[in-house]
Amino acid sequence: MVARERAIILEQVKESGKSAEIAEKMVEGRMRKYFEEVTLLSQVFVVDGETKVADVLKNAEKDVGAPIKLTKFVRFALGEGIEKVETDFAAEVAATAGVK
């Protein structure tokens, strides 16, 4: 996945016509940003929107007074778990009215 992302970014940078050393710096910067978005501990904590997850864990360690180890997590996608129940309103009305 990382190699594919690097190849995509490298291709975009090559199209911009930058020199090789500038292009490599641009790729490194974009890869750093990619890892911040994809890696859990580098992501922004959803509750406050500013603090990184790693910093939230460090603060929790201080509060608890013991080391905290993240062993698993659950990933939710926007809208996941929301099922829309589709009903036939006409059939529902007919059933209520006793009409078949």
Backbone torsions as a table, in degrees:
resi	resn	phi	psi	omega
1	MET	NA	-42.0	-179.4
2	VAL	-66.1	-43.4	179.9
3	ALA	-62.5	-39.7	178.8
4	ARG	-64.6	-44.0	180.0
5	GLU	-64.0	-41.7	178.8
6	ARG	-62.4	-41.7	179.8
7	ALA	-63.8	-40.4	179.1
8	ILE	-64.0	-46.1	-179.5
9	ILE	-65.2	-42.1	179.5
10	LEU	-61.1	-41.1	178.6
11	GLU	-63.9	-41.5	178.3
12	GLN	-63.6	-40.6	-178.9
13	VAL	-69.0	-38.9	178.8
14	LYS	-61.7	-37.7	179.8
15	GLU	-66.4	-22.9	-179.6
16	SER	-76.2	-15.3	176.1
17	GLY	81.1	20.3	179.4
18	LYS	-78.1	160.6	177.4
19	SER	-68.6	163.6	-174.4
20	ALA	-60.6	-43.2	-177.7
21	GLU	-70.5	-36.8	176.8
22	ILE	-69.5	-39.7	178.8
23	ALA	-61.4	-41.8	-179.8
24	GLU	-64.7	-39.8	177.6
25	LYS	-65.1	-38.1	178.7
26	MET	-66.1	-41.0	178.8
27	VAL	-63.1	-44.6	179.6
28	GLU	-61.7	-41.8	179.2
29	GLY	-65.4	-42.4	179.5
30	ARG	-70.2	-33.0	176.9
31	MET	-68.4	-38.6	176.9
32	ARG	-60.6	-44.1	178.2
33	LYS	-64.8	-38.9	178.3
34	TYR	-60.8	-45.5	179.9
35	PHE	-64.8	-35.0	177.5
36	GLU	-64.3	-33.6	-179.3
37	GLU	-79.7	-31.2	-171.7
38	VAL	-96.4	-33.0	-176.3
39	THR	-81.6	129.9	-174.8
40	LEU	-57.5	-50.0	-175.2
41	LEU	-67.5	-19.6	178.7
42	SER	-92.3	-11.2	-178.2
43	GLN	-75.0	158.3	177.4
44	VAL	-76.2	134.8	179.8
45	PHE	-65.8	128.8	-171.0
46	VAL	-68.2	-25.3	-175.7
47	VAL	-70.3	-46.8	-178.1
48	ASP	-103.9	-17.4	175.8
49	GLY	75.6	6.8	-178.7
50	GLU	-128.1	-44.9	-174.0
51	THR	-79.9	141.9	176.2
52	LYS	-77.9	153.7	-177.5
53	VAL	-59.1	-39.5	179.1
54	ALA	-59.9	-40.3	179.1
55	ASP	-69.1	-35.7	177.1
56	VAL	-63.2	-41.6	178.2
57	LEU	-64.6	-40.7	178.5
58	LYS	-62.6	-42.6	178.6
59	ASN	-65.3	-38.3	177.9
60	ALA	-65.9	-36.0	176.5
61	GLU	-61.4	-41.0	178.8
62	LYS	-64.6	-42.5	-179.6
63	ASP	-64.9	-40.8	-177.3
64	VAL	-80.4	-31.9	-178.4
65	GLY	83.4	19.3	179.6
66	ALA	-149.2	156.2	178.7
67	PRO	-67.4	144.5	178.2
68	ILE	-115.8	131.8	178.7
69	LYS	-118.2	124.7	178.1
70	LEU	-79.6	115.3	-176.8
71	THR	-103.0	-29.3	174.8
72	LYS	-161.3	164.5	179.3
73	PHE	-150.5	166.7	178.2
74	VAL	-118.8	133.5	179.7
75	ARG	-102.7	125.9	176.8
76	PHE	-109.6	137.9	173.9
77	ALA	-100.2	149.4	-179.3
78	LEU	-56.7	123.7	178.8
79	GLY	85.5	-4.1	-178.4
80	GLU	-67.7	137.6	178.7
81	GLY	88.4	-1.7	178.9
82	ILE	-99.4	105.8	178.2
83	GLU	-104.9	130.9	179.2
84	LYS	-92.7	120.5	179.2
85	VAL	-80.8	123.7	-180.0
86	GLU	-102.1	125.0	179.9
87	THR	-122.4	156.0	176.6
88	ASP	-95.1	103.0	-174.8
89	PHE	-61.5	-39.8	-178.9
90	ALA	-63.4	-42.3	178.8
91	ALA	-67.1	-35.4	179.3
92	GLU	-66.5	-42.2	178.0
93	VAL	-65.0	-43.4	-179.6
94	ALA	-63.0	-39.4	179.7
95	ALA	-67.1	-38.4	178.8
96	THR	-67.3	-39.2	-178.0
97	ALA	-79.8	-9.5	-179.6
98	GLY	82.8	12.8	179.7
99	VAL	-90.2	136.6	178.7
100	LYS	-105.9	NA	NA
